[in-house]
Amino acid sequence: MADDKPLKIFTRRDLLKGAGLVGAAAVASSAHLATPGEASPAAAAQAGRAAAAPVREAFEHLTAAEGDLLESIVARLIPSDALGPGAREARAARYIDRALGGALASSRQAYAAGLAALDRYARISRGKPFLDLSASEQDSVLIDVEAGSATGTPGANFSGSSSQFFAMVLTHTRQGTFGDPYYGGNANFIGWDLLQYPGVRTMVTAADQQAMEKGQLKPSHKSAYDYEGFNKATVSADRQGGHHAD
């Protein structure tokens, strides 16, 4: 590139646009006049909110604060836009959380240090926690982290450079968005649909090939492990029995 500026990958619409209006409409629709023996409007509204509040899904390996922060980060890396849902909806953060207890276990400390450092950098440089920043402000923080500019900020102690942390999270976000749903991400095949990937097939007919060339092949919406030949339990049993696939 002609200059030293980092690649600006954040060209996206504001995910929060209209969120305030939606919230206001929900509150307004629940307001009504009380009648004798009926709860007051305030009490009724509070009871309604309590009943409607979704049960929070606990993270397996990240703390609640770390998980919320990671959810916001992945939502900016691969956002929901006119093309469809993004990394948040694909449950990329949940994929990462799950993998931190397995394949990505060696990255657990890097996530703990990096997430805390990123939030600290946001507080120092932007005056607010990362979660309280607007979408564009969050993007600007992530651009700084990607460029390595956040490295060395007092109190923001990344495990290595901030650019290394950014690269790690981006890689894992891509895995969680576009990988096989078997591993906990790519919920509802969001990532594959975004890429227009028709899915795993063990056999492709001539008609399938023609439809694929025209971009008209209907997605299979199947994990590779929905097919017997890819079944992990079978593979594990074969290996224990001394058989190995070529």
BAFI-3210 file (N, C-alpha, C; in Angstrom, 3 decimals, decimal comma, padded with zeros to 6 digits):
// residues 246
n [1|2|3|4|5|6|7|8|9|10|11|12|13|14|15|16|17|18|19|20|21|22|23|24|25|26|27|28|29|30|31|32|33|34|35|36|37|38|39|40|41|42|43|44|45|46|47|48|49|50|51|52|53|54|55|56|57|58|59|60|61|62|63|64|65|66|67|68|69|70|71|72|73|74|75|76|77|78|79|80|81|82|83|84|85|86|87|88|89|90|91|92|93|94|95|96|97|98|99|100|101|102|103|104|105|106|107|108|109|110|111|112|113|114|115|116|117|118|119|120|121|122|123|124|125|126|127|128|129|130|131|132|133|134|135|136|137|138|139|140|141|142|143|144|145|146|147|148|149|150|151|152|153|154|155|156|157|158|159|160|161|162|163|164|165|166|167|168|169|170|171|172|173|174|175|176|177|178|179|180|181|182|183|184|185|186|187|188|189|190|191|192|193|194|195|196|197|198|199|200|201|202|203|204|205|206|207|208|209|210|211|212|213|214|215|216|217|218|219|220|221|222|223|224|225|226|227|228|229|230|231|232|233|234|235|236|237|238|239|240|241|242|243|244|245|246]
n.u [000,831|000,306|000,580|000,993|-001,298|-003,715|-005,654|-008,912|-011,543|-014,047|-016,680|-019,761|-023,307|-025,075|-025,687|-027,313|-029,302|-032,495|-033,014|-033,635|-036,148|-037,673|-037,620|-038,981|-041,498|-042,334|-042,623|-044,619|-046,813|-047,567|-048,710|-051,553|-054,780|-055,462|-057,865|-060,292|-058,970|-057,102|-053,663|-051,336|-050,334|-047,503|-046,685|-047,792|-046,431|-043,827|-044,111|-044,748|-042,406|-040,662|-041,771|-041,424|-038,720|-035,934|-034,431|-031,166|-028,511|-025,961|-022,416|-019,843|-017,071|-016,052|-016,356|-019,418|-019,182|-016,960|-018,010|-020,178|-018,789|-017,245|-019,290|-020,197|-017,934|-017,566|-019,855|-019,288|-017,165|-018,074|-020,755|-024,364|-026,234|-027,448|-027,074|-027,670|-027,916|-025,235|-022,109|-022,835|-025,460|-024,894|-023,783|-021,055|-019,500|-020,329|-019,401|-016,629|-016,411|-017,171|-015,147|-012,938|-012,749|-011,737|-010,447|-009,390|-008,264|-005,723|-005,761|-007,181|-006,185|-005,144|-007,462|-008,703|-006,882|-006,743|-009,419|-010,003|-008,019|-008,722|-011,196|-010,353|-008,713|-010,658|-012,043|-010,063|-009,265|-011,658|-013,376|-015,446|-016,810|-016,347|-018,803|-020,592|-020,148|-020,896|-021,696|-019,946|-017,911|-017,033|-016,003|-013,846|-012,214|-011,590|-010,176|-007,906|-006,901|-006,410|-004,379|-002,346|-002,049|-003,111|-001,460|000,623|-000,699|-001,268|-002,399|-003,817|-003,205|-002,345|-001,931|000,806|000,936|-001,616|-002,499|-002,020|-003,889|-006,242|-006,064|-006,268|-008,884|-010,397|-009,825|-010,927|-013,549|-014,298|-014,100|-016,167|-018,344|-018,387|-017,667|-018,267|-021,494|-021,491|-019,585|-020,582|-020,943|-022,004|-024,814|-027,995|-027,059|-026,202|-023,735|-022,919|-025,025|-024,651|-022,311|-023,258|-022,849|-023,632|-023,568|-022,469|-022,077|-022,353|-022,605|-022,873|-025,110|-025,589|-027,557|-027,448|-024,921|-025,303|-027,202|-025,648|-023,699|-025,262|-025,858|-028,066|-028,400|-030,020|-029,546|-028,243|-028,300|-027,098|-024,930|-021,547|-021,277|-023,712|-023,746|-023,024|-020,430|-018,846|-019,117|-018,181|-018,122|-017,991|-015,538|-013,853|-014,275|-013,290|-010,607|-009,871|-010,130|-008,035|-008,228|-007,708|-008,624|-007,796]
n.v [-001,181|002,341|003,988|004,033|003,489|001,465|-001,225|-000,345|-001,947|-001,483|-000,637|-000,052|-000,135|001,649|-000,356|000,172|001,874|003,162|001,656|002,936|003,995|001,700|000,670|002,714|002,538|000,047|000,450|002,418|001,057|-000,572|001,010|001,989|002,981|002,664|000,615|000,276|-001,914|-002,848|-003,182|-000,439|001,632|001,844|-000,286|-002,412|-002,215|-002,737|-005,370|-006,560|-006,197|-007,773|-010,289|-010,546|-010,495|-012,040|-015,222|-015,185|-016,521|-018,384|-017,935|-020,295|-020,336|-017,743|-014,784|-013,098|-010,350|-010,319|-011,856|-010,275|-008,071|-009,251|-010,107|-007,634|-006,791|-008,729|-008,203|-005,840|-006,534|-008,382|-007,314|-007,113|-006,375|-004,984|-007,265|-009,319|-011,160|-010,951|-011,650|-011,636|-012,674|-015,111|-016,363|-016,219|-015,360|-017,123|-019,471|-019,011|-018,821|-021,412|-022,893|-022,056|-023,740|-025,940|-026,537|-023,948|-023,428|-022,602|-019,941|-018,655|-016,984|-014,902|-013,801|-012,943|-010,990|-009,326|-008,460|-007,019|-005,067|-003,798|-002,657|-000,940|000,741|001,952|003,422|005,212|006,536|007,307|007,995|006,441|003,192|000,429|-000,767|001,288|003,031|004,595|002,957|003,822|004,914|002,653|001,281|002,948|002,581|-000,134|-000,004|001,371|-000,565|-002,628|-001,446|-001,401|000,758|000,946|-000,413|-000,367|001,644|003,155|001,035|-000,506|-003,455|-005,492|-008,928|-009,221|-007,417|-004,974|-005,315|-007,994|-009,165|-008,241|-009,530|-012,189|-012,315|-011,576|-013,692|-015,875|-015,019|-015,138|-017,910|-018,729|-017,644|-018,573|-021,246|-024,837|-025,565|-027,490|-026,952|-024,996|-022,371|-020,273|-020,205|-021,339|-021,480|-019,020|-017,814|-019,355|-018,878|-016,170|-016,182|-017,454|-020,144|-023,372|-025,548|-028,701|-031,534|-034,914|-035,986|-034,743|-034,023|-033,848|-031,970|-030,546|-029,416|-027,720|-025,966|-024,886|-023,485|-021,464|-020,157|-021,027|-023,195|-024,852|-024,295|-026,827|-026,797|-028,373|-029,751|-030,907|-033,062|-034,188|-036,142|-039,567|-040,375|-038,382|-038,473|-037,786|-039,470|-041,981|-041,794|-041,547|-044,023|-045,749|-045,084|-045,877|-048,534|-049,090|-048,408|-046,185|-043,383|-042,788]
n.w [000,000|-000,454|001,745|005,371|006,702|008,412|006,999|006,382|007,341|008,145|006,818|007,110|007,932|010,507|013,196|015,317|014,553|014,896|017,142|019,555|018,947|018,634|021,233|022,602|021,427|022,301|025,055|025,049|023,992|026,051|027,930|029,849|031,209|034,666|036,328|039,014|041,426|039,722|038,814|039,018|036,192|036,109|037,723|036,318|033,904|034,754|035,635|033,214|031,758|033,242|032,829|030,108|029,763|028,326|029,055|030,100|028,334|029,611|029,437|028,693|029,190|029,121|031,145|032,105|031,552|029,816|027,753|026,823|025,860|023,838|022,138|021,163|019,778|017,712|016,325|015,049|013,450|011,509|010,320|010,658|007,823|004,708|003,237|004,872|008,043|010,526|012,221|014,945|014,960|013,853|015,940|016,537|018,704|020,666|019,604|019,849|022,644|023,416|022,147|023,559|025,637|024,522|021,504|021,279|023,708|024,514|023,990|025,907|028,031|026,538|025,528|027,904|028,821|026,541|025,998|028,327|028,105|025,704|026,377|028,387|026,906|025,306|027,242|028,086|025,706|024,468|026,433|027,419|028,294|026,037|025,304|025,612|023,597|020,421|017,299|015,249|016,792|018,132|015,951|015,329|017,542|017,229|014,852|015,687|017,428|015,628|014,124|015,933|017,497|020,009|021,666|024,485|025,814|028,925|031,471|029,692|028,960|026,662|025,734|024,301|021,213|020,388|017,814|017,315|018,984|017,766|015,259|016,062|017,169|014,929|013,166|014,588|014,701|012,035|011,722|013,430|012,153|009,508|009,576|009,941|011,225|013,182|015,086|016,703|015,797|013,007|013,039|012,045|009,491|008,627|007,878|005,647|003,909|003,512|002,055|-000,104|-000,270|-001,120|000,562|002,075|000,026|-000,797|-003,235|-006,512|-008,948|-012,568|-013,052|-010,673|-010,959|-013,141|-012,065|-010,031|-011,477|-012,451|-010,192|-008,819|-007,225|-004,705|-001,250|000,899|003,617|005,612|008,019|007,694|009,316|009,390|007,631|007,272|006,593|007,627|010,296|013,562|015,765|014,584|013,274|015,491|016,739|014,790|014,832|017,378|017,014|015,438|012,802|010,147|008,267|004,876]
ca.u [000,000|001,096|000,827|001,097|-002,573|-004,238|-006,787|-010,162|-012,524|-015,324|-017,620|-020,997|-024,355|-025,197|-026,554|-028,207|-030,273|-033,874|-033,187|-034,320|-037,559|-038,310|-037,804|-040,020|-042,788|-042,711|-043,094|-045,874|-047,903|-047,956|-049,329|-053,001|-055,348|-055,804|-059,235|-060,293|-058,520|-056,076|-052,347|-051,045|-049,609|-046,070|-046,497|-048,110|-045,332|-042,681|-044,411|-044,671|-040,992|-040,072|-042,268|-040,937|-037,258|-035,444|-033,479|-029,822|-027,732|-024,662|-021,219|-019,212|-015,690|-015,881|-017,244|-020,529|-018,667|-016,134|-018,881|-020,922|-017,838|-016,909|-020,467|-020,207|-016,795|-017,816|-020,942|-018,697|-016,239|-018,916|-022,026|-025,638|-026,452|-028,416|-026,830|-028,222|-027,379|-023,786|-021,447|-023,586|-026,566|-024,325|-023,286|-019,605|-018,955|-020,621|-018,445|-015,337|-016,529|-017,163|-013,837|-011,927|-012,655|-011,239|-009,424|-008,775|-007,976|-004,460|-006,005|-008,062|-005,547|-005,030|-008,782|-008,926|-006,065|-007,059|-010,731|-009,872|-007,191|-009,495|-012,185|-009,595|-008,290|-011,845|-012,318|-009,023|-009,214|-012,971|-014,090|-016,556|-016,576|-016,607|-020,217|-021,366|-019,790|-021,703|-021,100|-018,799|-016,832|-016,495|-015,175|-012,597|-011,395|-011,088|-009,155|-006,691|-006,402|-005,870|-003,136|-001,332|-001,967|-003,538|-000,390|001,408|-001,544|-001,251|-003,565|-004,353|-002,107|-002,623|-000,958|001,436|000,484|-003,061|-002,762|-002,070|-005,199|-007,245|-005,959|-006,778|-010,336|-010,954|-009,724|-011,895|-014,885|-014,545|-014,353|-017,478|-019,393|-018,396|-017,304|-019,367|-022,326|-021,200|-018,689|-021,256|-021,188|-022,757|-026,177|-028,984|-026,313|-026,126|-022,486|-022,917|-025,981|-024,033|-021,337|-023,981|-022,290|-024,794|-023,447|-021,760|-022,798|-021,537|-022,740|-023,416|-025,628|-025,404|-028,525|-026,899|-023,794|-025,855|-027,820|-024,554|-023,089|-026,192|-026,112|-029,440|-028,427|-030,657|-028,672|-028,626|-028,461|-026,672|-023,556|-020,813|-021,442|-025,019|-023,501|-022,385|-019,002|-018,133|-019,527|-017,012|-018,147|-017,523|-014,100|-013,194|-014,349|-012,373|-009,226|-009,645|-010,022|-006,841|-008,477|-007,492|-009,029|-006,681]
ca.v [000,000|003,543|004,631|003,116|003,384|000,101|-001,491|000,012|-002,942|-001,168|000,147|-000,720|000,750|001,708|-001,429|000,630|002,807|002,817|000,856|003,759|004,110|000,417|000,591|003,653|002,016|-001,075|000,990|003,126|000,116|-001,245|001,975|002,038|003,546|001,651|000,568|-000,178|-003,283|-003,193|-002,640|000,849|001,489|001,617|-001,650|-003,338|-002,165|-003,427|-006,799|-006,999|-006,281|-008,929|-011,504|-010,618|-010,524|-013,352|-015,863|-014,953|-017,738|-018,243|-018,315|-021,472|-020,100|-016,315|-014,189|-012,391|-009,072|-010,627|-012,324|-009,139|-007,267|-009,992|-010,045|-006,328|-006,719|-009,528|-007,549|-004,789|-007,141|-008,889|-006,750|-007,319|-005,269|-005,268|-008,605|-010,299|-011,168|-011,011|-012,549|-011,767|-013,585|-016,435|-016,865|-016,357|-015,219|-018,366|-020,444|-018,739|-019,182|-022,878|-023,398|-021,724|-024,896|-027,058|-026,273|-022,627|-023,280|-021,877|-018,510|-018,125|-015,875|-013,795|-013,165|-012,247|-009,783|-008,470|-007,837|-006,009|-003,986|-003,056|-001,825|000,109|001,695|002,723|004,363|006,245|007,301|007,800|008,467|005,562|001,770|000,073|-001,065|002,531|003,851|004,417|001,997|004,435|005,040|001,313|001,000|003,706|001,905|-001,369|000,370|001,640|-001,851|-003,332|-000,800|-001,501|002,049|000,813|-001,064|000,534|002,594|002,841|000,316|-001,377|-004,409|-006,613|-010,008|-008,971|-006,140|-004,918|-005,833|-009,453|-009,493|-007,997|-010,593|-013,420|-012,237|-011,578|-015,063|-016,722|-014,554|-015,738|-019,332|-018,881|-017,205|-019,320|-022,648|-025,799|-025,351|-028,532|-026,416|-024,029|-021,099|-020,339|-020,586|-021,278|-021,417|-017,604|-017,541|-019,993|-018,161|-014,898|-016,470|-018,195|-021,492|-024,267|-026,574|-029,953|-032,551|-036,093|-036,287|-033,625|-034,487|-032,916|-030,884|-029,728|-028,666|-026,640|-024,996|-024,231|-022,534|-020,340|-019,598|-021,372|-024,440|-024,650|-024,690|-028,073|-026,479|-029,530|-029,808|-032,052|-034,183|-034,803|-037,269|-040,649|-040,437|-037,352|-038,570|-037,783|-040,651|-043,088|-041,600|-041,854|-045,472|-046,378|-044,875|-046,723|-049,901|-049,226|-048,099|-044,771|-042,995|-042,329]
ca.w [000,000|-000,611|003,028|006,490|007,382|008,397|006,135|007,057|006,926|008,756|006,028|007,470|008,406|011,958|013,662|016,362|014,012|015,167|018,356|020,540|018,569|018,917|022,675|022,994|020,967|023,159|026,320|024,814|023,732|027,286|028,831|029,818|032,420|035,662|036,806|040,402|041,639|038,742|039,130|038,412|034,929|036,339|038,225|035,233|032,932|035,339|035,613|031,825|031,364|033,921|032,182|028,739|029,732|027,925|029,945|029,597|028,122|030,263|028,696|029,285|029,614|029,318|032,134|031,465|031,036|028,654|026,677|026,269|025,096|022,619|021,268|020,501|018,862|016,508|015,589|014,235|012,487|010,419|010,780|009,986|006,889|003,649|002,714|005,794|009,408|010,624|013,165|016,199|014,731|013,568|017,227|016,483|020,056|021,379|019,073|020,478|024,061|023,498|021,718|024,569|026,518|023,729|020,498|021,473|025,136|024,707|023,773|026,954|028,726|025,587|025,484|029,173|028,829|025,405|026,154|029,379|027,576|024,705|027,067|029,072|025,878|024,930|028,324|028,106|024,456|024,053|027,605|027,766|028,031|024,644|025,099|025,639|022,436|019,218|016,361|014,567|017,776|018,321|014,774|015,411|018,544|016,629|013,858|016,467|017,928|014,458|013,698|016,980|018,176|021,403|022,411|025,326|026,539|030,358|031,968|028,643|028,793|025,777|025,783|023,012|020,669|020,153|016,469|017,431|019,572|016,731|014,253|016,663|017,282|013,574|012,664|015,278|014,306|010,723|011,934|014,037|011,235|008,247|009,755|010,011|012,416|014,179|016,103|017,553|015,136|011,749|013,409|010,956|008,233|008,260|007,174|004,333|003,063|003,176|000,999|-001,135|-000,322|-001,087|001,586|001,795|-000,741|-001,060|-004,651|-007,285|-010,230|-013,680|-012,832|-009,589|-011,508|-013,959|-011,153|-009,323|-012,397|-012,601|-008,874|-008,466|-006,469|-003,408|-000,141|001,571|005,036|006,385|008,482|007,155|010,236|009,178|006,733|008,010|006,316|008,375|011,682|014,433|016,612|013,755|013,075|016,758|016,954|013,836|015,276|018,539|016,538|014,640|011,398|009,848|006,916|004,036]
c.u [000,874|001,380|000,801|-000,214|-003,077|-005,409|-008,078|-011,253|-013,929|-016,142|-018,969|-022,034|-024,445|-026,188|-027,587|-029,286|-031,689|-034,097|-033,938|-035,793|-038,311|-038,598|-038,924|-041,397|-043,266|-043,260|-044,456|-047,035|-048,391|-048,671|-050,839|-053,487|-055,728|-057,271|-059,208|-059,912|-057,437|-054,753|-052,152|-050,300|-048,134|-045,815|-046,758|-046,988|-044,121|-042,881|-044,303|-043,249|-040,330|-040,487|-041,675|-039,422|-036,771|-034,460|-032,091|-029,071|-026,335|-023,533|-020,545|-017,840|-015,353|-016,766|-018,363|-020,047|-017,817|-016,996|-019,655|-020,013|-017,483|-018,068|-020,490|-019,081|-017,094|-018,922|-020,436|-017,753|-016,971|-020,341|-023,244|-025,879|-027,449|-028,244|-027,401|-027,609|-025,866|-023,299|-022,199|-024,699|-026,084|-023,750|-021,781|-018,980|-019,191|-019,709|-017,085|-015,356|-016,453|-015,780|-012,737|-011,805|-012,107|-010,129|-008,711|-008,392|-006,694|-004,614|-006,811|-007,450|-005,404|-006,359|-009,040|-008,159|-006,490|-008,392|-010,689|-009,084|-007,944|-010,516|-011,505|-009,153|-009,469|-012,156|-011,329|-009,112|-010,547|-013,848|-015,256|-016,128|-016,945|-018,094|-021,075|-021,069|-020,773|-020,991|-019,869|-017,623|-016,212|-015,588|-013,831|-011,660|-010,778|-010,030|-007,837|-006,065|-005,775|-004,511|-002,013|-001,207|-002,342|-002,484|000,379|000,604|-001,549|-002,548|-004,198|-003,269|-002,540|-001,554|-000,253|000,974|-001,023|-003,406|-002,819|-003,412|-006,298|-007,239|-006,520|-008,301|-010,987|-010,929|-010,788|-013,335|-015,253|-014,845|-015,770|-018,622|-019,514|-018,026|-018,516|-020,155|-022,086|-020,412|-019,308|-021,526|-022,020|-024,192|-027,134|-028,331|-026,214|-024,881|-022,460|-023,886|-025,404|-023,032|-021,970|-023,337|-023,433|-024,708|-022,751|-022,658|-021,858|-021,621|-023,390|-023,847|-025,347|-026,341|-028,045|-025,772|-024,290|-026,479|-026,750|-023,914|-023,955|-026,485|-027,502|-029,539|-028,972|-029,741|-029,172|-028,927|-028,222|-025,224|-022,864|-021,058|-022,861|-024,907|-022,678|-020,878|-018,182|-018,412|-018,322|-016,963|-017,623|-016,022|-013,343|-013,169|-013,384|-010,938|-008,903|-009,474|-008,829|-007,024|-008,344|-007,919|-007,825|-006,851]
c.v [001,242|004,240|003,588|002,965|001,943|-000,023|-001,218|-000,919|-002,585|-000,198|-000,525|000,275|000,679|000,658|-000,949|001,571|002,310|002,044|001,637|003,880|002,826|000,292|001,495|003,140|000,884|-000,583|001,649|002,165|-000,561|-000,311|001,935|002,623|002,426|001,754|000,065|-001,645|-003,726|-002,563|-001,317|000,637|001,175|000,189|-002,672|-003,388|-002,916|-004,940|-007,353|-007,153|-007,496|-010,223|-011,680|-010,738|-011,923|-013,912|-015,729|-016,272|-017,545|-018,641|-019,465|-021,171|-018,623|-015,849|-013,470|-011,083|-009,293|-011,040|-011,200|-008,273|-007,952|-009,981|-008,735|-006,205|-007,489|-008,904|-006,417|-005,371|-007,693|-008,489|-007,273|-006,123|-005,688|-006,674|-009,687|-010,195|-011,333|-011,955|-012,706|-012,802|-015,007|-017,098|-017,119|-016,258|-016,485|-019,488|-020,268|-019,171|-020,693|-023,433|-023,089|-022,821|-026,114|-026,640|-024,938|-022,373|-022,472|-020,367|-017,873|-016,917|-014,661|-013,062|-012,368|-010,929|-008,810|-007,760|-006,739|-004,805|-003,148|-002,138|-000,677|001,162|002,565|003,774|005,522|007,140|007,915|008,239|007,610|004,105|001,455|-000,134|000,194|003,443|003,613|003,433|002,575|004,610|003,685|000,929|001,700|003,098|000,640|-001,093|000,672|000,346|-002,642|-002,773|-000,946|-000,235|001,955|000,167|-000,027|001,583|002,218|002,173|-000,614|-002,369|-005,608|-007,684|-010,022|-007,616|-006,171|-005,465|-007,359|-009,897|-009,327|-009,141|-011,904|-013,412|-012,279|-012,986|-015,962|-016,313|-015,122|-017,224|-019,548|-018,492|-018,122|-020,795|-023,559|-025,579|-026,373|-027,966|-025,272|-022,670|-021,283|-020,794|-020,366|-021,092|-019,984|-017,305|-018,124|-019,300|-016,821|-015,060|-017,133|-019,562|-022,496|-025,391|-027,831|-030,901|-033,718|-036,526|-035,094|-034,157|-033,454|-031,715|-029,956|-028,838|-027,490|-025,550|-024,213|-023,152|-021,297|-019,653|-019,906|-022,668|-024,168|-025,127|-025,968|-027,839|-027,726|-029,367|-030,987|-033,285|-034,726|-036,002|-038,323|-040,680|-039,439|-037,441|-038,703|-039,013|-041,862|-043,006|-041,978|-043,349|-046,212|-046,250|-045,747|-048,176|-050,130|-048,922|-046,595|-044,488|-042,479|-040,858]
c.w [000,000|000,702|004,123|007,249|007,324|007,449|006,903|006,562|007,396|007,912|006,181|007,955|009,919|012,439|014,671|015,861|014,281|016,447|019,419|020,241|018,863|020,397|023,146|022,604|021,857|024,485|026,144|024,649|024,993|028,245|028,693|031,136|033,374|036,038|038,240|040,518|040,675|039,144|038,422|037,106|035,122|036,795|037,136|034,206|033,443|035,311|034,198|031,357|031,991|033,239|030,795|028,653|029,366|028,945|029,340|029,492|028,690|029,315|029,435|029,870|029,794|030,468|031,390|030,848|029,795|027,475|026,023|025,401|023,783|021,642|020,486|019,482|017,575|015,661|014,709|013,177|011,272|010,769|010,042|009,084|005,822|003,075|003,629|007,170|009,406|011,703|014,476|016,044|014,427|014,810|017,209|017,866|020,866|020,890|019,762|021,937|024,241|023,183|022,722|025,619|025,800|022,805|020,697|022,930|025,388|024,540|024,899|027,654|027,819|025,462|026,758|029,199|027,740|025,532|027,214|028,867|026,559|025,374|027,796|028,078|025,439|025,988|028,318|026,875|024,054|025,222|028,045|027,602|026,583|024,379|025,049|024,449|021,292|018,296|015,681|015,527|018,075|017,160|014,880|016,450|017,948|015,574|014,557|016,955|016,794|014,056|014,714|017,791|019,648|022,278|023,232|026,050|028,016|030,816|030,958|028,251|027,960|025,972|024,432|022,520|020,454|018,774|016,471|018,003|018,532|015,713|014,787|016,701|015,899|012,981|013,288|014,960|012,950|010,852|012,463|013,133|010,029|008,377|009,803|011,299|013,530|015,349|016,911|016,951|013,884|012,005|012,251|009,584|007,704|007,435|005,783|003,385|002,624|002,032|-000,215|-001,364|-000,167|-000,077|001,108|001,019|-001,007|-002,520|-005,347|-008,648|-011,318|-013,527|-011,723|-010,108|-012,343|-013,091|-010,400|-010,197|-012,600|-011,268|-008,364|-007,669|-005,066|-002,287|000,533|003,044|005,892|006,792|007,812|008,016|010,265|008,249|007,464|007,810|007,089|009,870|012,600|015,332|015,862|013,553|014,334|017,014|016,039|014,309|016,483|018,118|015,629|013,179|011,187|008,428|006,152|003,717]
res [m|a|d|d|k|p|l|k|i|f|t|r|r|d|l|l|k|g|a|g|l|v|g|a|a|a|v|a|s|s|a|h|l|a|t|p|g|e|a|s|p|a|a|a|a|q|a|g|r|a|a|a|a|p|v|r|e|a|f|e|h|l|t|a|a|e|g|d|l|l|e|s|i|v|a|r|l|i|p|s|d|a|l|g|p|g|a|r|e|a|r|a|a|r|y|i|d|r|a|l|g|g|a|l|a|s|s|r|q|a|y|a|a|g|l|a|a|l|d|r|y|a|r|i|s|r|g|k|p|f|l|d|l|s|a|s|e|q|d|s|v|l|i|d|v|e|a|g|s|a|t|g|t|p|g|a|n|f|s|g|s|s|s|q|f|f|a|m|v|l|t|h|t|r|q|g|t|f|g|d|p|y|y|g|g|n|a|n|f|i|g|w|d|l|l|q|y|p|g|v|r|t|m|v|t|a|a|d|q|q|a|m|e|k|g|q|l|k|p|s|h|k|s|a|y|d|y|e|g|f|n|k|a|t|v|s|a|d|r|q|g|g|h|h|a|d]
***
